[in-house]
């Protein structure tokens, strides 16, 4: 089996035009960066070279690691299995609270640790026993061409693919990018345009459009919201967000509320109190979200998947370790027979546990 393209450089990207003044305009995300010769876009990895848009990080990564799928976080997608995770460099958002800023804000693309073709990544996943490959650490939207090619190579080998993304992508490339993914976790970073504009440098409505699109596809969708004290954690904002999720996406989309810790340009903000996450959990349940979770804290209730019909605990977790699993092979509750939404292996859950295994891939 061969990969769709070799990881050759320079790689000419897609979704761009040459405009009247000779600049190159990138059409991948709503920023529509316009670049003179030698200039890079906001994401820093898409650039004008010789009048063409070049993706400078095609075939290069900031590192590879085998993780539990629950770390993405995905709680309803092949529970207990392992995922080969990797990212590149750069980002098309400017989040002041970024907790992977050393990767997403990197301007040192020539120091990326590993180089690998799509086929090499897929082969490594198979060799490591990983059920899926995750595009994560920085936003895969900005290396969409590379991610799509890796996904094709993975699917040839029976390996599934996961995107962890902020969902900041234009309407034209959106369907093709997400069609390459078996599961997606979208960071819904807040629920006001002011928060998005002042804290992330992006637009909320674009992310809403991405979520609406995903809700109409077969790609499994989960959402994560990092709650930041005094920024996006008010009762009114959380309640409005949860009500929108239920009305626009449906009650079965899992929603993870995660704790912030001081980082990047928001080191003066306190950690998220556990009470805030439990309050968000209650808002989600009150709004009708059937599968709400807490993250970055040790919270048994917030880690557990409950049956929407009889409230029996179906999947009990301790951090990233599965303690109990009671979903039937046909994806239902064994007590009341209610369907449990998600992607479950009829053979049962995996047993990878909370391990983290760094890997290196030899370039080829």
Secondary structure, DSSP 8 states (H G I E B T S, - for coil): ---SS---SSEE-SSEEE-TTS-EEE-SSTT--EE-TT-B-TTSSEEEETTEEEETTTTEESEEEEEEGGGTT-SSBSTT-EEEEEE-S--S---TT-TTHHHHT---GGG-SEE--HHHHHHHHHHHT-SEEEE-SS-GGGGHHHHHHHHHHHHHTT-EEEEEE-----HHHHHHHHHT-SEEEEE---SSHHHIIIIISS-HHHHHHHHHHHHTSSSEEEEEEEE-TTTT--HHHHHHHHHHIIIII-TTSEEEEEE----TT-TTS----HHHHHHHHHHHHHHT-S-EEEESS--HHHH-EE-TTT--EEEEEETTEEEEE-B-TTSBBTTT--B--SB--TT-----TT--EEE-----
